[in-house]
Amino acid sequence: MLEAVKLALRIVTNAYDDELQALIMAAIADLGIVLNDPDESDALITQAIKTYVRMNFGSPSDYDRLKRSYDEQKAQLASASGYGLS
């Protein structure tokens, strides 16, 4: 997951790996609030994690847009059959 996130953020250095890994774990925990099992191999979950990390890494100028996007992805996953809590 770390390499996929780094690719999405266009990061080639390892200098931010610890911070990025912490954000990935936070994203999984956040998704776990509304999902049965946030499976990192699922493309929709992966995209939501990337959006969460992009939103929280540094100070993005498009934070509000990313926040709306993440919230929408999370809501759609929560209401989708097979994803949301039972």
C-alpha positions in Angstrom: 0.0 0.0 0.0 2.9 2.4 0.8 4.3 2.2 -2.7 0.8 2.8 -4.3 0.3 5.8 -2.1 3.8 7.2 -2.9 3.1 6.7 -6.6 -0.2 8.5 -6.3 1.5 11.4 -4.5 4.5 11.4 -7.0 6.9 10.8 -4.1 10.2 9.0 -4.9 12.1 9.4 -1.7 11.8 7.3 1.4 12.1 10.3 3.7 8.3 10.4 4.3 7.6 6.7 4.6 6.9 6.7 8.4 4.5 9.6 8.0 2.8 8.1 5.0 2.5 4.7 6.7 0.9 6.4 9.8 -1.6 8.1 7.5 -2.4 4.8 5.7 -3.1 3.2 9.1 -5.3 6.2 10.1 -7.2 5.9 6.8 -7.8 2.2 7.4 -9.0 2.9 11.0 -11.3 5.6 9.8 -12.8 3.4 7.1 -13.1 0.7 9.7 -15.7 2.9 11.5 -18.2 2.3 8.7 -16.9 -0.8 6.9 -16.9 -4.5 7.9 -13.3 -5.1 6.7 -11.4 -2.4 4.9 -9.5 -4.8 2.6 -6.5 -3.0 1.1 -6.6 -5.2 -2.0 -10.0 -3.8 -3.0 -9.6 -1.1 -5.6 -12.3 1.1 -4.0 -10.7 0.9 -0.6 -7.3 1.6 -2.1 -8.6 4.7 -3.8 -10.2 6.0 -0.6 -7.0 5.4 1.3 -5.0 7.3 -1.3 -7.5 10.2 -1.1 -7.3 10.3 2.7 -3.5 10.3 2.6 -3.4 13.0 0.0 -5.8 15.1 2.0 -3.8 14.8 5.2 -0.2 14.9 3.9 1.3 18.3 4.2 -0.9 21.3 3.5 -2.7 20.6 0.2 -4.2 23.7 -1.5 -7.2 21.6 -2.4 -7.9 20.2 1.0 -11.6 21.0 0.9 -12.1 19.3 -2.4 -10.2 16.2 -1.2 -12.2 16.1 2.0 -15.5 16.2 0.1 -14.1 13.4 -2.2 -13.0 11.2 0.7 -16.3 11.7 2.6 -18.3 10.8 -0.5 -16.1 7.7 -1.2 -16.6 6.7 2.5 -20.3 7.2 2.4 -20.7 5.3 -0.8 -18.7 2.4 0.5 -20.7 2.4 3.8 -24.0 2.1 1.9 -22.8 -0.4 -0.7 -23.8 -4.0 -0.4 -21.0 -6.1 1.1 -19.0 -3.2 2.4 -20.9 -1.5 5.2 -21.4 -2.6 8.7 -24.2 -5.1 9.2 
